[in-house]
């Protein structure tokens, strides 16, 4: 059962045990939640390796998404396996790693966990309306706003999974990064 801490008028859920050697965390959530921005901010603050999950998509996946076609589980499998291999390689090098990856379904997260059993997840939560607003305002990304609905349809929130921090994606970048770093430090204490 997660413990719930109330901070600044918001609930922050902490899942998992406090005895871990978590070297890698995945910043996860639907399109527009700020995965890449938050992962980049955290990686810079703690001098960790930043892996941008979108860069591991094969060209066919990018083509499908950019034309408004949602990815299937089969489309995502090779992408997730590539990310898992990268996580394994970085873990062997004893690096701290921050990964930006939607990781929408538990099976996707489990694929990544096979690469690193102590893998942590920071789930950035927001409403479909907030996600649609954010995605419709971006101009430099292949994911169109028309796919936001399919992201929420596929989303299986990581409730009752080990090593998960759930946090509102509408907090400031600094606040989210602070909370994620603090959680990570507490888990590894």
C-alpha positions as CSV (number, residue, x, y, z in Angstrom):
1,X,0.0,0.0,0.0
2,X,1.4,3.4,-0.9
3,X,2.0,6.0,1.8
4,X,0.4,9.3,1.0
5,X,2.1,12.6,2.0
6,X,0.3,15.9,1.7
7,X,2.5,18.8,0.5
8,X,1.5,22.2,-0.6
9,X,-2.2,21.2,-1.0
10,X,-1.4,18.2,-3.2
11,X,-1.1,14.5,-2.5
12,X,2.1,12.8,-3.5
13,X,2.0,9.0,-3.5
14,X,5.1,7.0,-2.6
15,X,5.0,3.3,-3.5
16,X,7.5,0.6,-2.8
17,X,9.9,-0.2,-0.1
18,X,12.6,2.0,1.2
19,X,15.4,-0.5,0.8
20,X,16.6,-0.2,-2.8
21,X,19.6,0.6,-4.9
22,X,17.7,2.5,-7.5
23,X,20.1,3.7,-10.1
24,X,17.6,4.5,-12.8
25,X,14.2,6.3,-12.9
26,X,11.7,6.6,-15.7
27,X,9.8,9.8,-16.0
28,X,6.5,8.5,-17.4
29,X,3.0,9.6,-18.5
30,X,0.9,10.6,-21.4
31,X,1.9,12.9,-24.2
32,X,2.2,16.5,-23.0
33,X,2.9,15.7,-19.3
34,X,6.4,17.0,-19.5
35,X,8.5,13.8,-19.4
36,X,11.4,15.1,-21.4
37,X,11.5,18.5,-19.7
38,X,11.5,17.0,-16.2
39,X,14.0,14.2,-17.1
40,X,16.3,16.7,-18.6
41,X,16.0,19.0,-15.6
42,X,16.7,16.2,-13.1
43,X,19.6,14.8,-15.1
44,X,21.3,18.2,-15.2
45,X,20.8,18.8,-11.5
46,X,22.3,15.5,-10.4
47,X,24.7,14.9,-13.3
48,X,22.9,11.8,-14.4
49,X,22.6,10.3,-17.9
50,X,19.4,11.4,-19.7
51,X,17.9,8.9,-22.2
52,X,15.2,10.4,-24.4
53,X,12.9,7.4,-25.1
54,X,11.5,9.0,-28.3
55,X,14.9,8.7,-29.9
56,X,14.6,4.9,-29.7
57,X,11.4,4.8,-31.8
58,X,12.0,3.2,-35.2
59,X,11.2,5.4,-38.2
60,X,7.9,3.5,-38.8
61,X,6.6,4.3,-35.3
62,X,7.4,8.0,-35.8
63,X,5.7,7.9,-39.2
64,X,2.6,6.3,-37.8
65,X,2.4,8.7,-34.8
66,X,3.1,11.8,-37.0
67,X,0.2,10.9,-39.2
68,X,-2.2,10.4,-36.3
69,X,-2.1,6.6,-36.1
70,X,-1.8,5.2,-32.6
71,X,0.9,2.7,-31.9
72,X,-0.1,-0.9,-31.0
73,X,1.5,-3.1,-28.3
74,X,3.4,-4.8,-31.1
75,X,4.7,-1.4,-32.5
76,X,6.0,-0.6,-29.0
77,X,7.6,-3.9,-28.2
78,X,10.9,-3.3,-30.2
79,X,11.1,0.2,-28.9
80,X,10.7,-0.9,-25.3
81,X,13.3,-3.7,-25.8
82,X,15.8,-1.1,-27.2
83,X,15.2,1.1,-24.2
84,X,15.6,-1.9,-21.8
85,X,19.0,-2.7,-23.5
86,X,20.2,0.9,-23.1
87,X,19.1,0.8,-19.4
88,X,21.0,-2.4,-18.9
89,X,24.2,-1.0,-20.6
90,X,24.1,2.1,-18.4
91,X,23.5,0.0,-15.2
92,X,26.6,-2.0,-16.1
93,X,28.5,1.2,-16.2
94,X,27.2,2.1,-12.8
95,X,25.7,5.3,-14.1
96,X,22.6,7.1,-12.6
97,X,20.1,7.3,-15.4
98,X,16.9,9.3,-16.1
99,X,14.7,8.0,-18.9
100,X,11.8,9.9,-20.5
101,X,9.3,7.2,-21.6
102,X,5.5,7.1,-21.7
103,X,5.5,3.6,-20.2
104,X,1.7,3.7,-20.4
105,X,0.9,0.1,-19.6
106,X,2.1,-2.2,-16.8
107,X,3.4,-4.7,-19.3
108,X,5.6,-1.9,-20.8
109,X,6.9,-1.0,-17.4
110,X,7.6,-4.7,-16.7
111,X,9.6,-4.9,-19.9
112,X,11.8,-2.1,-18.6
113,X,11.9,-3.6,-15.1
114,X,13.5,-6.8,-16.6
115,X,16.5,-4.6,-17.5
116,X,16.7,-3.2,-14.0
117,X,14.7,-4.8,-11.1
118,X,15.2,-1.7,-9.0
119,X,13.8,0.6,-11.6
120,X,11.8,3.6,-10.3
121,X,9.0,5.4,-12.0
122,X,7.9,9.0,-11.6
123,X,4.4,9.2,-13.0
124,X,3.4,12.7,-14.1
125,X,-0.4,13.0,-13.9
126,X,-2.6,15.4,-15.7
127,X,-6.1,15.5,-17.1
128,X,-6.9,14.8,-20.8
129,X,-7.8,18.4,-21.2
130,X,-4.5,19.6,-19.8
131,X,-2.6,17.1,-22.0
132,X,-4.6,18.2,-25.1
133,X,-3.9,21.9,-24.3
134,X,-0.1,21.2,-23.9
135,X,0.3,19.0,-27.0
136,X,-1.7,21.4,-29.2
137,X,0.8,24.1,-28.3
138,X,4.0,22.3,-29.2
139,X,5.4,22.7,-32.6
140,X,8.6,20.7,-32.5
141,X,7.3,17.2,-31.8
142,X,6.0,14.4,-34.0
143,X,3.1,13.5,-31.7
144,X,-0.1,15.3,-32.8
145,X,-2.8,16.4,-30.4
146,X,-5.2,13.9,-32.1
147,X,-3.4,11.1,-30.3
148,X,-3.9,12.3,-26.8
149,X,-7.2,10.4,-26.4
150,X,-5.5,7.2,-27.4
151,X,-2.8,7.8,-24.8
152,X,-5.4,8.0,-22.1
153,X,-7.2,4.9,-23.5
154,X,-3.9,2.9,-23.2
155,X,-2.9,4.4,-19.8
156,X,-2.8,2.0,-16.9
157,X,-1.7,4.2,-14.0
158,X,1.0,2.6,-11.9
159,X,-1.1,2.1,-8.8
160,X,0.2,-0.4,-6.3
161,X,3.4,-1.0,-8.3
162,X,6.8,-1.0,-6.6
163,X,9.0,2.1,-6.6
164,X,6.6,4.6,-8.0
165,X,6.2,8.3,-7.2
166,X,2.9,9.9,-8.6
167,X,2.9,13.6,-8.9
168,X,0.8,16.3,-10.5
169,X,2.3,17.4,-13.9
170,X,1.0,20.9,-13.4
171,X,3.5,21.7,-10.7
172,X,6.5,23.8,-11.8
173,X,9.5,22.1,-13.3
174,X,11.6,22.9,-10.3
175,X,9.0,21.6,-7.8
176,X,8.6,18.3,-9.7
177,X,12.4,17.9,-10.0
178,X,12.8,18.7,-6.3
179,X,10.2,16.1,-5.3
180,X,11.6,13.4,-7.6
181,X,15.2,14.0,-6.4
182,X,14.1,13.9,-2.8
183,X,12.1,10.7,-3.3
184,X,15.0,9.1,-5.1
185,X,17.4,10.1,-2.3
186,X,15.0,8.7,0.3
187,X,14.6,5.4,-1.5
188,X,18.4,5.0,-1.8
189,X,19.1,6.1,1.8
